[in-house]
């Protein structure tokens, strides 16, 4: 896959809820998504076609995740 639009559509096809994020900050969504239904394929196409620099995140529902930030951890351990 060559771009974020392709990745986002692929994730959505697999049943994930795709959340577009601000460019260069995948931890900051472009809109509040809590309590909202997942974006449709058409909504994803529109958002990421108009803004190809948006990042792609997944709504963490029924998924266990650990976010490890090695650089900051190493600095804290010094």
KABELMO-V488337 format. One record per run of one state. SS is the DSSP state (alpha for helix, beta for strand, coil for the rest). FROM is the first residue (numbers start at 1). TO is the last residue. Records with the same first field share a line. If there is no record, write none. Layout:
BEGIN
SS=FROM-TO ; FROM-TO
END
This chain:
BEGIN
coil=1-3 ; 14-17 ; 23-24 ; 30-40 ; 51-54 ; 59-69 ; 78-78
alpha=4-13 ; 41-50 ; 70-77
beta=18-22 ; 25-29 ; 55-58
END
